[in-house]
Amino acid sequence: MHTQFFGNFLLNKGVLTPEQLIEALKIQSSTHKKFGTLAIHSGYMSASEVADVYITQTHYDKRFGELAMELGYLTAEQVDKLLTIQLPNYMLLGQILVEQKILTHLELENLITEYKSEYEIYELDLMEEQKNMVDKLLSSLYLPEDLPDTQNIISYLTLLFNNLVRFIGEDFTPLNIMTLPEVPTNFCVSQIVDGKFSFLSALDMDHDTAIAFASRYVDEDFEEFDEYVSASMEDFLNLHNGLFSVNMSNDYTLELHLQPPEAHENTVLSTEAPSYLLPVIYSFGTINFIFSVTS
């Protein structure tokens, strides 16, 4: 997830524009190989085995390599080997910016050094240390001071970014969260989650962005906005909230209950509690995630 945070870091530093970042993300989306693709290319897994892991990821909040080992498709040694093939994500983005002559090699080196030093990013092996690093980045870059239930929200956003990478693609950069009394929407799907930690979550985007989002999610080329695109957005939000509820139950014995998703178009989303808007820039458009903690 380093690419996503690094893109926001560069925007905040003023070294590139949102338009330049979007163009770099478009290039990255066509050049970066997913873990499953690398496994097939290396002869470690078949296409059907990779597809099986992707399907299993819709039920468990685990990384591809971890699930592939559990399913018996890869050994620990093979996972380690595949990890060495991949460049760190922020290095790939940086290399594209150098190739586009937006940064020089020296500027990139200095920026990466500053980024890693400021947020204490290391080449970590332990999952818990990786999680702590992501929590620190979220707290430093994104979370407003008035945000309630901060730790639960950090867990929610960490899973959200992971699910975007898994099911949509990693060519995105999240911007800073904004606190708003109400949020005007384009096409929006929302879902209420009830329990001791209750909240409303929503996914909002324009029709063209929704078509591209749904096409990636179901791996099918939609050409127009229709009920299948809407259903794909609802399914992603329901899937994400479902995985979050499973995590909260397993980690904190906190039971949550999901209400059915609802679709809205050209409405203003208004809640009694403050709403928090997280814009996410993808190479194909901007996705807005909205959430409001109700208890």
C-alpha positions as CSV (number, residue, x, y, z in Angstrom):
1,M,0.0,0.0,0.0
2,H,3.0,2.3,-0.1
3,T,2.1,3.7,-3.5
4,Q,-1.2,5.0,-2.3
5,F,0.3,6.9,0.6
6,F,3.3,8.1,-1.3
7,G,1.1,9.7,-4.0
8,N,-0.7,11.7,-1.3
9,F,2.6,12.6,0.3
10,L,3.8,14.0,-3.1
11,L,0.6,16.0,-3.6
12,N,1.0,17.5,-0.2
13,K,4.6,18.4,-0.9
14,G,3.4,20.2,-4.1
15,V,5.9,18.4,-6.3
16,L,3.2,17.2,-8.8
17,T,-0.4,18.0,-9.7
18,P,-3.4,15.8,-9.4
19,E,-3.5,15.6,-13.2
20,Q,0.1,14.4,-13.3
21,L,-0.6,11.8,-10.6
22,I,-3.6,10.5,-12.5
23,E,-1.5,10.1,-15.6
24,A,1.2,8.2,-13.7
25,L,-1.5,6.0,-12.1
26,K,-2.8,5.2,-15.6
27,I,0.7,4.1,-16.7
28,Q,1.2,2.1,-13.5
29,S,-2.1,0.3,-13.9
30,S,-0.9,-1.1,-17.2
31,T,2.6,-2.0,-16.1
32,H,2.4,-3.5,-12.6
33,K,1.9,-7.2,-12.4
34,K,-0.4,-8.6,-9.7
35,F,0.9,-11.3,-7.4
36,G,-1.2,-14.0,-9.1
37,T,0.1,-13.0,-12.5
38,L,3.7,-13.3,-11.3
39,A,2.8,-16.8,-9.8
40,I,1.5,-17.9,-13.2
41,H,4.4,-16.4,-15.1
42,S,6.9,-18.1,-12.8
43,G,5.2,-21.5,-13.3
44,Y,4.2,-21.8,-9.6
45,M,0.4,-21.7,-10.1
46,S,-2.2,-22.4,-12.8
47,A,-4.7,-19.8,-13.8
48,S,-7.5,-21.8,-12.2
49,E,-5.5,-21.9,-8.9
50,V,-5.0,-18.2,-9.0
51,A,-8.8,-17.7,-9.7
52,D,-9.5,-19.9,-6.7
53,V,-7.4,-17.7,-4.4
54,Y,-9.1,-14.5,-5.7
55,I,-12.5,-16.0,-4.9
56,T,-11.3,-17.1,-1.5
57,Q,-10.2,-13.5,-0.8
58,T,-13.8,-12.4,-1.0
59,H,-14.4,-14.4,2.2
60,Y,-11.2,-13.9,4.2
61,D,-9.2,-10.7,4.9
62,K,-5.9,-12.2,3.9
63,R,-3.2,-11.5,1.4
64,F,-2.8,-13.5,-1.8
65,G,0.4,-15.2,-0.8
66,E,-0.9,-16.2,2.6
67,L,-4.1,-17.8,1.2
68,A,-2.1,-19.5,-1.6
69,M,0.0,-21.2,1.0
70,E,-3.0,-22.2,3.1
71,L,-4.6,-23.7,0.0
72,G,-1.5,-25.6,-0.8
73,Y,-0.7,-23.8,-4.1
74,L,2.5,-22.1,-3.0
75,T,5.3,-22.8,-0.5
76,A,6.7,-20.2,1.8
77,E,9.9,-20.3,-0.3
78,Q,8.0,-19.6,-3.5
79,V,6.1,-16.7,-1.9
80,D,9.4,-15.2,-0.8
81,K,10.8,-15.6,-4.3
82,L,7.8,-13.8,-5.8
83,L,8.0,-11.0,-3.4
84,T,11.6,-10.3,-4.5
85,I,10.4,-10.0,-8.1
86,Q,8.1,-7.1,-7.3
87,L,9.4,-3.6,-6.8
88,P,8.1,-1.8,-3.8
89,N,5.0,0.0,-5.0
90,Y,6.2,3.5,-4.1
91,M,9.4,2.8,-6.1
92,L,7.3,1.9,-9.2
93,L,5.3,5.1,-9.0
94,G,8.5,7.1,-8.5
95,Q,10.1,5.5,-11.5
96,I,7.1,6.4,-13.7
97,L,7.4,10.0,-12.5
98,V,11.1,10.0,-13.4
99,E,10.3,8.6,-16.8
100,Q,7.7,11.3,-17.3
101,K,10.4,13.9,-16.4
102,I,8.3,15.2,-13.5
103,L,11.1,14.3,-11.0
104,T,14.8,13.7,-11.4
105,H,16.4,10.6,-10.0
106,L,18.0,12.7,-7.2
107,E,14.7,14.4,-6.4
108,L,13.0,11.0,-6.2
109,E,15.8,9.6,-4.0
110,N,15.5,12.6,-1.6
111,L,11.7,12.4,-1.5
112,I,11.7,8.7,-0.8
113,T,14.2,9.1,2.0
114,E,12.1,11.9,3.5
115,Y,8.9,9.8,3.2
116,K,10.4,6.7,4.8
117,S,12.0,8.7,7.6
118,E,9.0,10.8,8.4
119,Y,6.6,7.9,8.6
120,E,9.2,5.3,9.8
121,I,8.7,2.9,6.8
122,Y,11.0,0.0,6.7
123,E,11.2,-3.2,4.7
124,L,9.2,-5.1,7.3
125,D,8.5,-8.8,7.5
126,L,6.1,-9.1,10.4
127,M,2.5,-8.6,9.6
128,E,1.9,-6.8,13.0
129,E,4.7,-4.3,12.3
130,Q,3.2,-3.7,8.8
131,K,-0.2,-3.0,10.4
132,N,1.3,-0.6,12.9
133,M,3.1,1.3,10.1
134,V,-0.2,1.6,8.1
135,D,-2.0,2.8,11.3
136,K,0.7,5.5,11.8
137,L,0.3,6.7,8.2
138,L,-3.4,6.8,8.4
139,S,-3.3,8.9,11.6
140,S,-0.6,11.2,10.2
141,L,-2.1,11.8,6.7
142,Y,-5.8,11.4,6.8
143,L,-7.7,11.4,10.1
144,P,-9.3,14.6,11.3
145,E,-9.0,15.5,15.0
146,D,-12.7,15.3,15.7
147,L,-13.1,11.7,14.4
148,P,-14.8,9.4,16.9
149,D,-13.9,5.8,17.5
150,T,-10.5,6.4,15.9
151,Q,-9.1,2.9,16.2
152,N,-12.2,1.3,14.7
153,I,-12.1,3.8,11.8
154,I,-8.4,3.0,11.3
155,S,-9.2,-0.7,11.1
156,Y,-12.1,0.1,8.6
157,L,-9.9,2.2,6.4
158,T,-7.0,-0.2,6.4
159,L,-9.3,-3.0,5.2
160,L,-10.9,-0.6,2.7
161,F,-7.5,0.2,1.1
162,N,-6.6,-3.5,1.1
163,N,-9.9,-4.4,-0.6
164,L,-9.5,-1.7,-3.2
165,V,-6.1,-3.2,-4.1
166,R,-7.5,-6.8,-4.1
167,F,-10.7,-6.2,-6.1
168,I,-10.3,-3.0,-8.1
169,G,-6.6,-2.3,-8.5
170,E,-3.8,-0.5,-6.8
171,D,-3.6,2.5,-9.2
172,F,-5.2,4.9,-6.7
173,T,-4.3,7.6,-4.3
174,P,-6.6,8.6,-1.3
175,L,-6.8,12.3,-0.5
176,N,-7.2,13.7,3.0
177,I,-10.5,13.2,4.8
178,M,-12.9,16.1,4.9
179,T,-15.6,16.7,7.6
180,L,-18.9,17.8,6.2
181,P,-22.4,18.5,7.6
182,E,-23.9,16.9,4.5
183,V,-22.5,15.4,1.2
184,P,-24.0,16.0,-2.2
185,T,-23.8,12.7,-4.3
186,N,-23.9,11.6,-7.9
187,F,-24.7,7.9,-7.9
188,C,-24.4,6.6,-4.4
189,V,-24.9,3.3,-2.6
190,S,-25.1,3.3,1.1
191,Q,-25.3,0.8,3.9
192,I,-26.0,1.0,7.6
193,V,-24.1,-1.2,10.0
194,D,-25.7,-1.7,13.4
195,G,-24.1,-2.8,16.7
196,K,-22.1,-1.3,19.6
197,F,-20.1,0.5,16.8
198,S,-22.8,1.7,14.4
199,F,-22.1,3.7,11.3
200,L,-23.3,4.6,7.9
201,S,-21.0,3.9,4.9
202,A,-21.5,5.0,1.3
203,L,-19.8,4.7,-2.1
204,D,-20.4,7.6,-4.5
205,M,-19.2,8.3,-8.0
206,D,-20.4,9.5,-11.4
207,H,-21.8,7.1,-14.0
208,D,-18.6,6.8,-16.1
209,T,-16.5,6.1,-13.0
210,A,-19.1,3.6,-11.8
211,I,-18.9,1.7,-15.2
212,A,-15.1,1.4,-14.9
213,F,-15.3,0.5,-11.2
214,A,-17.8,-2.3,-11.8
215,S,-15.9,-3.6,-14.9
216,R,-12.8,-4.1,-12.8
217,Y,-14.8,-5.6,-9.9
218,V,-16.5,-8.3,-11.9
219,D,-13.8,-8.5,-14.6
220,E,-16.3,-7.8,-17.3
221,D,-16.4,-4.9,-19.7
222,F,-19.6,-2.8,-19.1
223,E,-20.4,-0.2,-21.7
224,E,-23.2,1.6,-20.1
225,F,-24.6,2.4,-16.7
226,D,-27.3,-0.1,-15.8
227,E,-28.6,-2.2,-12.9
228,Y,-25.6,-4.5,-13.2
229,V,-23.2,-1.6,-12.5
230,S,-25.3,-0.5,-9.6
231,A,-25.5,-4.1,-8.2
232,S,-21.7,-4.4,-8.5
233,M,-21.2,-1.2,-6.4
234,E,-23.7,-2.5,-3.8
235,D,-21.9,-5.9,-3.8
236,F,-18.5,-4.3,-3.2
237,L,-19.7,-2.2,-0.3
238,N,-21.6,-5.2,1.2
239,L,-18.5,-7.4,0.8
240,H,-16.2,-4.8,2.4
241,N,-18.5,-4.2,5.4
242,G,-19.1,-8.0,5.7
243,L,-15.3,-8.6,6.0
244,F,-15.0,-5.8,8.4
245,S,-17.8,-7.2,10.6
246,V,-16.0,-10.6,10.6
247,N,-12.7,-9.0,11.6
248,M,-14.4,-7.0,14.4
249,S,-16.1,-10.2,15.7
250,N,-12.8,-12.3,15.5
251,D,-10.5,-9.6,16.9
252,Y,-12.7,-7.8,19.4
253,T,-15.8,-10.0,19.9
254,L,-17.8,-7.0,18.6
255,E,-20.9,-8.2,16.8
256,L,-22.1,-6.0,13.9
257,H,-25.2,-6.4,11.7
258,L,-25.5,-5.2,8.1
259,Q,-28.6,-3.7,6.7
260,P,-29.3,-4.1,2.9
261,P,-27.5,-1.6,0.7
262,E,-29.6,1.2,-0.8
263,A,-29.0,3.2,-4.0
264,H,-29.4,7.0,-4.3
265,E,-29.0,9.3,-7.3
266,N,-28.3,13.1,-7.2
267,T,-29.3,13.4,-3.6
268,V,-27.7,15.0,-0.5
269,L,-26.6,12.5,2.1
270,S,-27.4,14.0,5.4
271,T,-26.8,12.5,8.8
272,E,-27.3,13.6,12.4
273,A,-23.6,13.0,13.2
274,P,-20.8,14.6,11.1
275,S,-20.1,12.9,7.8
276,Y,-16.5,12.2,6.7
277,L,-15.7,12.2,3.0
278,L,-12.6,10.4,1.7
279,P,-12.0,11.0,-2.1
280,V,-10.0,8.3,-3.8
281,I,-8.4,9.2,-7.1
282,Y,-8.2,6.2,-9.5
283,S,-6.8,6.3,-13.0
284,F,-10.4,6.1,-14.4
285,G,-12.0,8.6,-12.1
286,T,-12.6,9.7,-8.5
287,I,-14.5,7.5,-6.0
288,N,-15.9,9.1,-2.8
289,F,-16.2,7.0,0.3
290,I,-18.5,8.5,2.9
291,F,-19.0,7.4,6.5
292,S,-20.7,8.7,9.6
293,V,-20.4,7.1,13.1
294,T,-23.8,7.0,14.8
295,S,-22.8,5.4,18.1
